[in-house]
Amino acid sequence: MVDAVERCPWCGNKITHSKFVQIQDAIRKEEQRKLDALQKAFDAERAKIAKQIEIARQEAEKLRRKEIAEIRLILQKDRETAILKKEAEFARERDAMQKKIAQMSRRVGKGGEIADGAEIDLYDDLRGAFPEDQIAKVKGTMVHDVRYKNKSAGKIVIDCRPRAAWQHAFVTKLREVQSDLGAEHAVLATPVFPSGKKELFVDAGIVVVAPARVRAVVEILRKAMIAMYVAKLSDAERADKLGQLFKFITSSGFKRKLTEASDLAKEALQIDVEEKRAHDNVWKKRGTVLSRIKHVLGEIDTDVAAIVEARDTTPPQSSGTVLRPAAFRVKS
């Protein structure tokens, strides 16, 4: 039997059928070898990319944990600061209320008027208001030395002992202390007043005033003392000015202004309360944003995991012409 004649797929010359079959088999083997080499290179590059993605994922996870730790630390510090502040405010309010309740309990049934400010620490209050002056405290009595250009412009003696009921002897004793010290003025700070008196009055030259009003009275007396010191007034002129000053501070207009100042102080405190409430809202919003950050980071983590864990299920195809990526094209 005569072998059929075929055309060589390489050179186009006539060849026998058996030779043609051998050549085709050789071509298939060569194409398969090239395809295997391409697949091996592709698998190696894929493994390399997967490793890079894993490294990137680990680095992102480290960064995420670090950022979360920093954010958590900031939140913890803010929370601890807020808690300590609230605890301090509560402790102050509780102590002040307990003190006021105890004082009012002792006064029940004793009559007279009760003024605000019994819980005020006058020594610290006056030292903070007039740091240039010299203020000494001895057994419930303060000696306030008013200073002008490092020189004494006179003294104010202040009796700030706690009292449960009013006695006129308080005025008499303070007058004696004023005389012994040679002080220009004497102030009796008391939360309890005699019947018919309230907040502020003058008795035998002694200014009797509620603790909450002491600083305002001392400031007025202090300014008058410095002005008289600078003007070098005579004793008669001082006595006349002092009478006018006492008349002013016991007037209804002055008391009205003191009340207005007190109301403004309460308004300022209310502003502080509102500011605190605003800070609470900011902290709440910050917590919400941080929760969203955590959620977004979780989504990123999920996306990266999906890339790393994905597997290509499409089988490679072979044809006479093999399409290969430019980076992996094998020369024939």
CORDAJO-V941049 format. One record per run of one state. SS is the DSSP state (alpha for helix, beta for strand, coil for the rest). FROM is the first residue (numbers start at 1). TO is the last residue. If there is no record, write none. Layout:
# CORDAJO-V941049
((SS | FROM | TO) (SS | FROM | TO))
This chain:
# CORDAJO-V941049
((coil | 1 | 4) (beta | 5 | 7) (coil | 8 | 13) (beta | 14 | 16) (alpha | 17 | 107) (coil | 108 | 112) (beta | 113 | 114) (coil | 115 | 121) (alpha | 122 | 129) (coil | 130 | 133) (beta | 134 | 138) (coil | 139 | 140) (beta | 141 | 148) (coil | 149 | 150) (beta | 151 | 159) (coil | 160 | 168) (alpha | 169 | 181) (coil | 182 | 184) (beta | 185 | 189) (coil | 190 | 191) (beta | 192 | 193) (coil | 194 | 199) (beta | 200 | 203) (coil | 204 | 205) (beta | 206 | 209) (coil | 210 | 210) (alpha | 211 | 231) (coil | 232 | 234) (alpha | 235 | 249) (coil | 250 | 251) (alpha | 252 | 309) (coil | 310 | 325) (alpha | 326 | 328) (coil | 329 | 332))
